[in-house]
């Protein structure tokens, strides 16, 4: 068996090398639409050394990158609002499954709900997205980016998102911590840049044909640009109803007020106020017998998660000259989240209320200059984040209603980061060396035992990326980055002189190509990542103990292509798209060395066709993931309680029809079906409410979108 696996991997490695060569050869052929606009050969009399405009107006990746997704020196995918709508997605996780190298795994107590976010990149654990830097308009989304990066409470709804930008590698200098799994930025809808009222609203009804669940989502946008330079936008997204499990009621409110004020021709202030609240009942896992009896039943009707978040962020940007730019951003948020989970005996509810407040500030300065035949954009920045919070836990006896004593931990983290990078243009080459240095001080106080746990970490994180702009369509790139994850609040209890926990550290190398023209969008990336000192929980020890003993090796290939047939073709209006990812993520430490990491499929893919004609748009697509294991020992045979065992792979098909309402520009009606064949599939929950978690059954939805 192991020999066969090694042989299969060798074969795949060989195939990926051939695939890379073949893809580069194909992409190197001039597209007719792009050939006319392709610049002359490198070294000729052209302006290829000139970088993009330095003015970024708060762009999250920094100077010069607002127009350079196609020339970005790393694996990067942007999904816009139109693509999100055409996917028929009901949640952020549904959208993320279509991005190469990304998997959404609902193996948590909030599986199936929208209260949490479970995203894994390139074989990293997806439970609550702990190893990716997740941003909202460039601001950290986690309630405590250093102390608790897990998004068990993710305060953003799909309806307010304009685009999702996923940088799988190449962003580690500017952004962190927890950037081993890349950087994910959710961008909210933009403030209009024209006078008058811009307004639209939509309502969508989701009906599951099994399980009896249904819910309604509402989205509203109001925005304007006033003559005095003030721009405003009000965004609201809400949801009420239930998911496909019995008694899975869910209520969401996501309200944001964005502002922008032009101080003069070169500077502006901008920001937003936001409020988010959610309450979700979480049915939990089922045993094999319970699942076979009724996979949609709820054996834990008392369990729930809820939370709220109030936040404000403000920024000031000034393009001082054609060669200088200064920006400073600051943010503050207060978050509360609580969970109630029943014990195995069904006699007690455990409540875990937690409070957080996080403050951050980040100034940066970019200077452009020429040095001989090269042009440089040198950026220096500093980021300070202050986290304060408390973790509480208490039990309630159901028979009597009595509440037991509360245990409380107080957490405090102060983190300073300084970064420097230089984007160098030389002919068609783009070289960006950089380094970030982190200084982190964390403290955790046990209020019951009056015991304190402290740690201080200093970590330099160098990175370098290189891109070659072959022509106006083709970019070849490679990069090397070092990424890390600091010691988290819950892990600090294990911090002793004999067990001095160190930050997790990963090193990633990737090479790839990206083709972007009027009709073809394609990408190919090969990656290799070593995660050498993961912090893992030692099994069998009470209380929970963490050590730097985990090491994993991740490598694979990510591909994607989108082809739009020419307007003069018999197939005009037709667009075909596909992506394929192979990821081999292997454990390298302890008795399970050589086995797959749990909850990650080696193969994922998406295929689809989109056809547009006479105001109608039709889309049919399919997504697939191969089987995966639910434990580090790669147990194949399922136990009766369904806690461990191989998780079968599955494929689902979706279709959608969209009609643009004549005479009502921008308005449309949509009808769609997800999981057309009502394919029954499941994952496993590894929390205290472990067991099988059935996937979404057939979903029929209708949506109206109306523009004022």
Secondary structure, DSSP 4 states (H G I P E B T S, - for coil): -HHHHHHHHHHHHHHHHHHHHHHHHHHTSPPHHHHTTPPPPTTSSS-TTPPPPS--TT-TT-TT-TT-TTT-SS-EEEEEHHHHHHHT-SSHHHHHTTSTTEEE---STTTTSSSS--EEETT---TT-TTSEEEETTEE-SSBTTTB---SS----GGGEEEEEEESSS-TTTS-SS-TT-EEEEEEPPPPSSSS-EEEEEEEEEEESSTT-EEEEEEEEEEEE-TTSEEEEEEEEEEEEE-SSTT-EEEEEEEEEEEEEE-SSSEEEEEEEEEEEEEEE----B-HHHHHH-TT--S-TT-EEEEEEEEEEEEEEEEEETTEEEEEEEEEEEEEEEEEEE-TTSSEEEE--EEEEEEEEEEEEEEEEEETTEEEEEEEEEEEEEEEEEEEEEEEETTT--B-PPEEEEEEEEEEEEEEEEEEEETTEEEEEEEEEEEEEEEEEETTTTEEEEEEEEEEEEEEEEEEE-SSSEEEEEEEEEEEEPPPTGGGGG--SSS----EEEEEEEEEEEEE-SSEEEEEEEEEEEEEEEEEEPTT-SS--EEEEEEEEEEEEEEEEEEEPPTTSTTTTEEEEEEEEEEEEEE-SGGGTTSBPSS--SEEEEEEEEEEETTEEEEEEEEEE--B-SSTT---SPPTT-SSSPBPPEEEEEEEEEEEPTTSTT-EEEEEEESTT----EEEE-STT-EEEEPP--EEEEEEEEE-
